Amino acid sequence: MFCPECQAEYRPGFTHCASCDVDLVTTLEEARRAVYEAQHAASRGQDQLLWRGKDLLLYLQVLTHLPMFGIPYLGRPAIPPVPGEPESALLGSSSMEFDIWVEEQSFPMARWVLRTCEESRQERLEDAELVKQGKTPALVAPPWKPEDEDESLLDSTFACPLCSANFATHIDQCPNCGIPVYSRRQADQTDADSLSSLPHPDFTKALRAALFKAGIPFSNSQIRSGNIVPTLAGVRDNIKVLSSDFERASQIMANILRRWEFSPGLGVSAHLNNPLDSYWPVRADDNRWEAEDLTAHIWSGTNLFDLSGLTRALHAHEIPYLVDARDFTTATVLVHPEDEEFSRELIRQITEGVSFE
């Protein structure tokens, strides 16, 4: 038995710490967690536990998207590593848990973000299971290509499955990633997974360095050489690895995460556009429209990622819109009747994965 305040150990049969006047807990891990949470509560404004779990990808996905909605947060390991604990003691551990804390006034919106991330994560897990069974996920559209592109180009041109760089002729390996280059058709069928896209330069640098040291190829791992081929995948934050390397890469990332705390202002950059914000371009003023003129209901839904894709498309085409999400569960998008037909076409294109540039 252990005291959650002074962490003194007691013999079986004792239930109360005589020095601190508090009840004992069963394990030293529980005591360390209690001390850690007490220190957090005394020094931070985020006092509502939004999530605790072991799913690293869900953890990073939520941290990535909370700033998009202006939500302050603290992301950190549920229990800190023991000072001086060697990396080998952590590698491969299945007991690593992580916390996300938010402020009380932000909790309803943060819960909505969490639900959307959980839905997205579950869909990815289900799709991965179908792929393991040799099946094609029903909701996954094939990679987009121009309608007039010659089908034979998929076999006569080449690409990297990690960074998506294209090559007119075959080369031994991708200069960005250091892995073999495949025909574009084969590259599309080669499994690669996103490990992290958290917009935190220092964490990204540490993760890249650890993967490089472990000899695990990842997207743009050769970026230090300066010989970079233009890619479709972002080189700044998104780190992809081959599916065959994903488990080992995840263990390496878990070890790094055990020693990091994240919050906006501590290296995590915020997204510029909040999908819940309404948009009023100059075009609306030129047409002398008022907010009450936006009466055409084009979309309602609970998934914030779907909302984000739609509002980005409307914004790109300078279509004014209003977003109503007062209940923190469902968002409704309204546009001017003059823009209704085009807006619905945008929704169709987004849903079907068609390019609408």
C-alpha positions as CSV (number, residue, x, y, z in Angstrom):
1,M,0.0,0.0,0.0
2,F,1.2,3.5,-0.8
3,C,0.4,7.1,0.2
4,P,-0.8,9.1,-2.8
5,E,0.8,12.3,-1.4
6,C,4.2,11.3,0.1
7,Q,4.4,7.9,-1.8
8,A,5.5,6.2,1.4
9,E,5.0,2.4,1.4
10,Y,3.0,0.7,4.1
11,R,2.7,-3.0,5.1
12,P,-0.5,-4.9,4.2
13,G,-3.3,-4.0,6.7
14,F,-2.7,-0.3,6.8
15,T,-5.2,1.9,5.0
16,H,-4.4,5.4,6.0
17,C,-1.2,7.5,5.9
18,A,-0.4,8.8,9.4
19,S,1.7,11.7,8.1
20,C,-0.6,13.0,5.3
21,D,-4.0,12.0,6.8
22,V,-5.1,10.5,3.5
23,D,-6.3,7.0,2.4
24,L,-3.7,4.7,0.9
25,V,-3.8,3.3,-2.6
26,T,-2.9,-0.2,-3.8
27,T,0.0,0.5,-6.2
28,L,2.9,2.9,-6.5
29,E,1.6,3.7,-10.0
30,E,-1.7,4.9,-8.5
31,A,0.2,7.0,-6.0
32,R,2.3,8.6,-8.8
33,R,-0.8,9.3,-10.8
34,A,-2.4,11.0,-7.8
35,V,0.6,13.2,-7.2
36,Y,0.8,14.1,-10.9
37,E,-2.8,15.1,-11.2
38,A,-2.6,17.1,-8.0
39,Q,0.3,19.1,-9.4
40,H,-1.6,19.6,-12.7
41,A,-4.7,20.8,-10.9
42,A,-2.7,23.4,-8.9
43,S,-0.9,24.8,-11.9
44,R,-3.2,24.6,-14.9
45,G,-6.5,26.0,-16.0
46,Q,-7.6,22.8,-17.8
47,D,-9.3,20.9,-15.0
48,Q,-11.7,18.7,-17.0
49,L,-10.5,15.3,-18.2
50,L,-11.7,15.0,-21.8
51,W,-10.0,11.7,-22.6
52,R,-7.6,9.1,-21.2
53,G,-6.5,6.1,-23.2
54,K,-3.8,4.2,-25.0
55,D,-4.7,4.9,-28.6
56,L,-1.8,7.0,-29.8
57,L,-3.3,8.0,-33.1
58,L,-6.6,9.1,-31.5
59,Y,-4.6,11.0,-29.0
60,L,-2.6,13.0,-31.6
61,Q,-5.7,13.4,-33.8
62,V,-7.6,15.1,-31.0
63,L,-4.6,17.3,-30.1
64,T,-4.3,18.3,-33.8
65,H,-8.0,19.3,-34.1
66,L,-8.8,21.0,-30.8
67,P,-6.9,24.2,-31.9
68,M,-9.0,24.4,-35.0
69,F,-11.9,25.2,-32.8
70,G,-10.0,27.6,-30.4
71,I,-10.1,25.1,-27.5
72,P,-7.2,25.4,-25.0
73,Y,-6.0,22.0,-23.8
74,L,-3.2,20.1,-22.1
75,G,-2.1,16.7,-23.6
76,R,0.3,14.6,-21.6
77,P,1.2,11.1,-20.3
78,A,-1.3,9.9,-17.6
79,I,1.7,8.9,-15.5
80,P,5.1,10.6,-15.9
81,P,8.2,8.5,-16.6
82,V,10.4,7.8,-13.6
83,P,13.4,10.1,-13.7
84,G,16.4,8.3,-15.2
85,E,14.2,5.5,-16.5
86,P,15.9,4.0,-19.6
87,E,14.2,4.0,-23.0
88,S,14.4,0.2,-23.1
89,A,12.1,0.1,-20.0
90,L,9.3,1.8,-22.1
91,L,9.7,0.3,-25.5
92,G,6.9,-2.0,-26.3
93,S,4.9,-1.3,-23.2
94,S,1.2,-1.7,-23.6
95,S,0.3,0.1,-20.4
96,M,1.1,3.7,-21.6
97,E,-1.9,6.0,-21.1
98,F,-2.3,9.6,-22.2
99,D,-4.6,12.3,-21.0
100,I,-6.3,15.3,-22.6
101,W,-7.5,18.1,-20.3
102,V,-9.6,21.1,-21.2
103,E,-11.3,24.0,-19.5
104,E,-14.9,23.6,-18.2
105,Q,-16.4,26.1,-20.5
106,S,-14.8,24.4,-23.5
107,F,-15.8,20.9,-22.5
108,P,-19.1,20.6,-24.6
109,M,-17.3,21.6,-27.8
110,A,-14.2,19.5,-27.0
111,R,-16.5,16.5,-26.5
112,W,-17.9,17.1,-30.0
113,V,-14.4,17.2,-31.5
114,L,-13.5,14.0,-29.6
115,R,-16.6,12.2,-30.9
116,T,-15.8,13.1,-34.5
117,C,-12.2,11.9,-34.0
118,E,-13.4,8.6,-32.5
119,E,-15.8,8.1,-35.4
120,S,-12.9,8.7,-37.9
121,R,-10.6,6.4,-36.0
122,Q,-13.1,3.6,-35.9
123,E,-13.7,3.9,-39.6
124,R,-9.9,3.6,-40.2
125,L,-9.7,0.6,-38.0
126,E,-12.6,-1.1,-39.8
127,D,-11.1,-0.3,-43.2
128,A,-7.7,-1.7,-42.0
129,E,-9.4,-4.9,-41.0
130,L,-11.0,-5.2,-44.4
131,V,-7.7,-4.7,-46.1
132,K,-6.2,-7.5,-43.9
133,Q,-8.9,-9.8,-45.2
134,G,-8.1,-8.9,-48.8
135,K,-11.3,-6.8,-49.2
136,T,-11.7,-3.3,-50.5
137,P,-13.3,-0.8,-48.0
138,A,-16.7,0.2,-49.5
139,L,-16.4,3.8,-48.7
140,V,-12.8,4.3,-49.9
141,A,-12.7,6.0,-53.3
142,P,-9.9,5.1,-55.7
143,P,-7.0,7.6,-56.0
144,W,-8.2,10.6,-58.0
145,K,-6.7,11.2,-61.5
146,P,-7.7,13.4,-64.4
147,E,-10.6,11.9,-66.4
148,D,-8.7,12.1,-69.6
149,E,-5.5,10.4,-68.3
150,D,-4.3,7.4,-70.3
151,E,-4.8,4.3,-68.1
152,S,-1.5,2.9,-69.4
153,L,0.3,5.7,-67.6
154,L,-0.4,3.9,-64.3
155,D,2.0,1.2,-65.4
156,S,4.5,3.3,-67.4
157,T,5.1,6.0,-64.8
158,F,6.3,5.6,-61.3
159,A,5.6,6.9,-57.8
160,C,6.6,6.6,-54.1
161,P,3.9,5.1,-51.8
162,L,5.1,7.3,-48.9
163,C,5.5,10.8,-50.3
164,S,3.5,10.3,-53.5
165,A,6.2,11.9,-55.7
166,N,5.8,11.0,-59.4
167,F,8.6,10.0,-61.8
168,A,8.5,9.8,-65.5
169,T,11.1,7.0,-65.6
170,H,12.0,4.2,-63.2
171,I,14.7,4.9,-60.6
172,D,16.0,2.6,-57.9
173,Q,14.6,4.5,-55.0
174,C,12.8,7.6,-54.0
175,P,15.2,10.5,-53.3
176,N,12.7,11.8,-50.7
177,C,12.1,8.6,-48.7
178,G,14.9,6.2,-49.7
179,I,12.5,3.3,-50.5
180,P,12.0,1.5,-53.8
181,V,9.8,3.3,-56.4
182,Y,6.8,1.4,-57.9
183,S,4.6,1.8,-60.9
184,R,1.9,4.3,-60.0
185,R,-0.6,1.5,-60.0
186,Q,1.5,-0.5,-57.5
187,A,2.2,2.5,-55.4
188,D,-1.5,3.1,-55.0
189,Q,-1.9,-0.4,-53.8
190,T,1.0,-0.3,-51.4
191,D,-0.1,0.1,-47.8
192,A,1.2,3.1,-46.0
193,D,-0.2,4.8,-42.8
194,S,0.0,8.2,-41.3
195,L,1.9,8.0,-38.0
196,S,1.5,11.7,-37.0
197,S,0.4,15.0,-38.4
198,L,0.5,17.0,-35.2
199,P,1.6,20.5,-36.1
200,H,4.4,20.7,-33.6
201,P,7.9,21.3,-35.2
202,D,10.0,20.1,-32.2
203,F,8.0,16.9,-31.7
204,T,8.0,16.2,-35.5
205,K,11.8,16.7,-35.5
206,A,12.3,14.4,-32.5
207,L,10.0,11.7,-34.1
208,R,11.8,11.9,-37.5
209,A,15.2,11.6,-35.8
210,A,14.1,8.6,-33.8
211,L,12.7,6.8,-36.9
212,F,15.8,7.6,-38.9
213,K,18.0,6.2,-36.1
214,A,15.9,3.0,-36.0
215,G,16.2,2.6,-39.8
216,I,12.5,2.9,-40.4
217,P,11.7,4.6,-43.7
218,F,9.1,7.4,-43.6
219,S,7.8,10.1,-45.9
220,N,10.5,12.6,-46.9
221,S,13.1,10.9,-44.5
222,Q,15.9,12.1,-46.8
223,I,14.8,15.7,-46.7
224,R,18.1,16.6,-45.0
225,S,19.9,15.9,-48.3
226,G,18.2,18.8,-50.0
227,N,17.3,16.9,-53.2
228,I,13.6,16.9,-52.8
229,V,11.1,16.0,-55.5
230,P,7.7,17.7,-55.4
231,T,5.2,15.6,-53.5
232,L,1.5,15.4,-52.7
233,A,2.1,14.6,-49.1
234,G,3.0,17.6,-46.8
235,V,6.7,17.5,-45.7
236,R,6.2,19.7,-42.7
237,D,4.1,17.7,-40.3
238,N,2.7,14.6,-41.8
239,I,4.8,11.5,-41.2
240,K,3.8,8.3,-43.1
241,V,5.4,4.9,-42.7
242,L,4.8,1.6,-44.5
243,S,2.2,-0.6,-42.9
244,S,4.8,-3.3,-42.3
245,D,6.8,-0.8,-40.1
246,F,3.8,0.7,-38.4
247,E,3.8,-1.3,-35.2
248,R,7.5,-0.7,-34.5
249,A,7.2,3.0,-35.4
250,S,4.3,3.3,-33.0
251,Q,6.3,1.9,-30.2
252,I,9.1,4.4,-30.9
253,M,6.5,7.3,-31.0
254,A,5.0,6.1,-27.7
255,N,8.4,6.4,-26.0
256,I,8.8,9.9,-27.2
257,L,5.2,10.9,-26.2
258,R,5.9,9.7,-22.7
259,R,8.2,12.6,-22.2
260,W,6.2,15.4,-23.8
261,E,3.4,17.7,-22.8
262,F,1.4,19.6,-25.5
263,S,-0.8,22.7,-25.4
264,P,-1.4,25.6,-27.8
265,G,1.5,28.0,-27.4
266,L,4.0,25.2,-26.5
267,G,4.9,24.5,-30.1
268,V,1.5,23.4,-31.4
269,S,0.3,25.7,-34.1
270,A,-3.4,26.5,-34.5
271,H,-5.5,26.1,-37.7
272,L,-6.4,29.4,-39.3
273,N,-10.0,28.7,-40.1
274,N,-12.6,27.5,-37.6
275,P,-15.2,25.5,-39.5
276,L,-17.9,26.8,-37.2
277,D,-17.3,30.4,-38.2
278,S,-19.6,31.9,-40.8
279,Y,-18.1,33.5,-43.9
280,W,-19.1,36.8,-45.5
281,P,-17.0,37.7,-48.6
282,V,-17.0,41.0,-50.5
283,R,-19.2,39.3,-53.0
284,A,-22.0,39.2,-50.5
285,D,-21.7,43.0,-49.9
286,D,-21.5,43.6,-53.6
287,N,-24.8,41.8,-54.0
288,R,-26.2,43.8,-51.1
289,W,-27.2,40.6,-49.3
290,E,-28.0,40.6,-45.6
291,A,-27.4,37.7,-43.2
292,E,-31.2,36.9,-43.1
293,D,-31.0,36.4,-46.9
294,L,-29.0,33.1,-46.4
295,T,-32.0,30.8,-46.1
296,A,-31.1,27.8,-48.3
297,H,-30.3,24.8,-46.1
298,I,-27.7,22.8,-47.9
299,W,-26.2,20.5,-45.2
300,S,-26.7,19.3,-41.6
301,G,-24.5,16.8,-39.9
302,T,-22.7,15.8,-36.7
303,N,-19.2,15.1,-38.2
304,L,-17.0,18.1,-37.9
305,F,-14.5,16.8,-40.5
306,D,-17.3,16.7,-43.1
307,L,-18.2,20.3,-42.0
308,S,-14.6,21.4,-42.4
309,G,-14.3,20.0,-45.9
310,L,-17.6,21.7,-47.0
311,T,-16.8,25.1,-45.5
312,R,-13.3,25.1,-47.0
313,A,-14.9,24.4,-50.5
314,L,-17.5,27.2,-50.0
315,H,-14.8,29.6,-48.8
316,A,-12.6,28.7,-51.9
317,H,-15.4,29.7,-54.2
318,E,-16.3,32.8,-52.2
319,I,-19.8,31.6,-51.3
320,P,-21.1,33.3,-48.2
321,Y,-22.5,30.9,-45.6
322,L,-23.8,30.8,-42.0
323,V,-23.1,27.9,-39.6
324,D,-25.5,27.1,-36.7
325,A,-24.1,24.7,-34.1
326,R,-25.5,26.0,-30.9
327,D,-26.3,22.6,-29.4
328,F,-22.7,21.3,-29.8
329,T,-24.0,18.1,-31.5
330,T,-25.2,19.1,-35.0
331,A,-24.1,21.8,-37.4
332,T,-26.4,23.3,-40.1
333,V,-25.0,25.3,-43.1
334,L,-27.1,28.0,-44.9
335,V,-26.3,29.8,-48.1
336,H,-28.1,32.3,-50.4
337,P,-30.7,30.7,-52.6
338,E,-28.7,32.0,-55.6
339,D,-25.8,29.7,-54.5
340,E,-27.8,26.7,-53.5
341,E,-27.5,24.7,-56.7
342,F,-23.7,25.2,-57.0
343,S,-23.2,24.5,-53.3
344,R,-25.1,21.2,-53.5
345,E,-22.9,20.2,-56.5
346,L,-19.8,20.9,-54.3
347,I,-21.2,18.6,-51.7
348,R,-21.7,15.9,-54.3
349,Q,-18.2,16.3,-55.5
350,I,-16.7,16.2,-52.0
351,T,-18.8,13.1,-51.1
352,E,-17.7,11.2,-54.3
353,G,-14.1,12.3,-54.0
354,V,-14.1,14.3,-57.2
355,S,-11.7,17.2,-57.8
356,F,-13.6,20.5,-57.9
357,E,-10.7,22.9,-58.4
